[in-house]
Amino acid sequence: MYNNLRYSLPLHFVLRLTNWLPDNVMFIRLRGRLARPFFKSCGSRLGLGRNITFYNPSNIEIGDDVYIAYGCWFNGAGGIKIENEVLFGPYGVIVTSNHTLLDKSYRFGFPVKAPIFIGKGAWIAAHVTILAGTIIGEGALIAANSVVNEAVEDLTIMGGVPARKIK
C-alpha cells in the first residue's frame, strides 16, 4: 500500500497530466524532472516521452542522461537498473517477471521475478522486448523488434527473435 501511495499513484498522475504536451525537448525534459522523485533512484536529465507506463517504480533505478521514448512499458517487480546514457526507442517492453503454469493455465500461475540490468550507453531500439533476468552490457545495441532473453556482452549488436549476436 505504501509503495502505491508513495511511488506508483503520483507517477501515474504526473505522466497522465503531462501526456497532452507534445514530445519536444522542453516537455520531454519537464516530464522527466516531474517524474524523478517517484523512482527508487533517478539521476539527472531524465527524458520521458508520452504514454509511458511504469509498474513498481519503487524498484526502478535510473542513471543520468537516460531517454525513454513514446509508449514504453516497464514492469519493475523484480528490479530494473538502468545506467547512464541509455536510450530507449518507442514501444519497448521491459518485464521483470514471467507467468508460470498452474493447473494447465497461465492465468493464475505464480510470477517468477528476476532483475534486469542495462549498462551505460546502451541503445534499445524500437519495439524491443527485454525479458526477466537479462543483463545488457555497456554500449550494446539491441536492434528493432528484437526479444532479448540472455546476457548481452559489452559493445555488441544483437537482433532478432530471440536476439542473436549480429556484430
C-alpha positions, 0 to 999 in steps of 0.5 A: 500500500505504501509503495502505491501511495508513495511511488506508483499513484503520483507517477501515474498522475504526473505522466497522465497530466503531462501526456497532452504536451507534445514530445519536444525537448522542453516537455520531454525534459519537464516530464522527466524532472516531474517524474524523478522523485517517484523512482527508487533512484533517478539521476539527472536529465531524465527524458520521458516521452508520452504514454509511458507506463511504469509498474513498481517504480519503487524498484526502478533505478535510473542513471543520468542522461537516460531517454525513454521514448513514446509508449514504453512499458516497464514492469519493475517487480523484480528490479530494473537498473538502468545506467547512464546514457541509455536510450530507449526507442518507442514501444519497448517492453521491459518485464521483470517477471514471467507467468508460470503454469498452474493447473494447465493455465497461465492465468493464475500461475505464480510470477517468477521475478528476476532483475534486469540490468542495462549498462551505460550507453546502451541503445534499445531500439524500437519495439524491443522486448527485454525479458526477466533476468537479462543483463545488457552490457555497456554500449550494446545495441539491441536492434528493432523488434528484437526479444532479448532473453540472455546476457548481452556482452559489452559493445555488441549488436544483437537482433532478432527473435530471440536476439542473436549476436549480429556484430 
